[in-house]
Amino acid sequence: MSKTWKKSLALLLALVMAFSAFGSAIPVYAANDAQGGSLPSNFIVGKTLSSMLSKAAEILIGGLLFIFPNLDWDKVDEYVPNTEFKGSADFVDEPTAQTWKAGYASRSIIPNDISKGYPMAGFLNGAVAKSVYEGDGQFIRAVALDAGSGIVIFASIDGFGMTNATVQALRANLAEFAAQNNIVSINFTLSHTHYGIDTHGLGQDVKTLITSNLKNLVTRKSEFKNPVDETIYSLLLSQSKAAVTEAVESMEEGTLSYGSADISELIKDKQNPIAFDPNVNQIKFVPADAESNEIWLVNMGVHPTSLSREEDKASADYPGEIARYAKEVAGADVAFFQGAQAALTKDSSSLNLPEGSTGYDELTVYGREIVNRLLAIDNYTEIEPIMNIVHTEVLVPVTNPLLWVVCKFQMANNRCVMQSSRIQDALAVTEIGYAELGSSLAVLLLPGEFSAEIVWGGTKPASIAWNGTDWQYEPIANFTGGRKTIAFGLTNDQVGYVVPDNDYANTFADVFDKYYGENNKHYEEFLSLGKATASTLTEGYIDLLGSVR
């Protein structure tokens, strides 16, 4: 790392500390509940201080990055979107087969030499995993579904996140097999466990991430070294191919149905507005052969953050326990699909955990309770053999100065498109998707960690939003033609948090969180592409859904 870069980082840290110290000297007044329609009397103080700090950081970081050459990214007017695995040729409204076919397979992505230590993702603290909790692990669980119009793959991976560039590599590795077997769509959802071996690229310490990628700026080539550990990346390629292949080859006939159970008391929203899908959703395949296992696609939006940040054991957290316990008590093969869960976490207060219970005890009890709720579902609706699915790329403006650094130094292998020679004008390439199962169920395939209110409604009004404006869009679920709509989050990309534009603060707003009121923090902006992420993606969904419905 150069002396100039070190001095600049020190200056930035000094700015943060100075602003923080200044803010600490200002009294904090009692905060009103933002959900109730008012803000703390000194909200404007925190807003002003954070805005000043963030503007200073933008100028400093932008100036520093100017001295480094850009990678050889495509220009926006020359960029050609990826067109492989874009889904159904045409959307249909009538069944395309007499029955469904489905298959399932699971493969581990834990390396044999884990004891040497592998980077973990979740907290940007440079933690490494040296072992796995007994009976736990990280898996790729692939489900193949076919309604007669082409096979669709929904694969769930125990991990924090994965970039679209890695997803495209996994798809390319399956291209020949897909062509031979009429696979029209391959999707990878990450469970978002914060205690797993890094599948994203941001699991190493910041210094290592920067220094290990400096050579990309020297060569100016966009064919860079993948920041994901080489062994883990190789396992992702080989094990995803093995799981998908086996899932397809094991397909058999059966029925598909949808059901849900209310788990609202098991979910806590840490942020206003209080908005979330209150259900655990289940898409259940029952094979015609009574000797075969049921296949469950389980979906709910809750962060898997049960353990300590100092962990050195890998864990799939509660999604892993759901899969294990469902297999034990019901003989079911489970794939877990995280939902829209930006600020959502577990609420275990009703589970009567014994005093002295560990985090692992909690995730075990929580996961088993979810399975018990699934077993009690009595509202199943049969899904006709209709499968429609479509994907499209979207270019999102990168306005977060910290993400300028990530993009310029390739700290994660996200793809960017340039509008000019300035990194401040970079556009991140991401992907959105939409699926229909039968005539009444829709699945939004969301990149990143969406605020649930963008999907189902309940955004802050202008009176309590950071920018003093209303959110300008209807909920995305309103555009699915009246279908029951669920969301698979962190699917086919991890673009960070997606915050409604009207309540998007700035990168360093969380430094002054005590001024904003209870449940009204702004930590999500630290790991968001920027202030127009939500509107850009929402408009993408409106256009996409309008083109097929």
URJOHU-V830007 format. One line per field, one symbol per residue. burial: b if it has 9 or more other ideal C-beta (glycine too) atoms within 8 Angstrom, else e. Layout:
burial = ???
This chain:
burial = eeeebbebeebbeebbeebbebbeebeeeebbbbeeeebbebbebbbebbbbbbbbbbebbbebbeeeebbebebbeebeeeeebebbeebbeebbbebbbbbbbbbebbbeebeeebbbbbeeebbbbbbbbeebbbbbbbbbbbbebbbbbbbbbbbbbbbbbbbbbbbebbbebbeeeebbbbbbbbbbbbbbbbbbbbbbeeebbbebbbebbeebeeebebbbbebbbebbbebbbbbbbbbbebbbebbbbbbbbebeebbebebbbebbbebbbbbbbebeeeeeebbbbbbbbbbbbbbeeebbbbbbbbbbbbbbbbbeebebbbbbbbbbbbbbbbbbeebeeeeeeeebbbbbbbbbbbbebbeebeebeebebbbbbbbbbbbbbbebbbbbbbbbbbbbbbbbbbeeeebeebbbbbbbbbbbbbeebbbbbbbbbbbbbbbbbebbebebbbeeeebebebbbebbeebebbbbbbbbbbbbbbbbbbbbbbbbbbbbbebbbebbbbebbbebbbebbbbbbbbbbbebbeebe
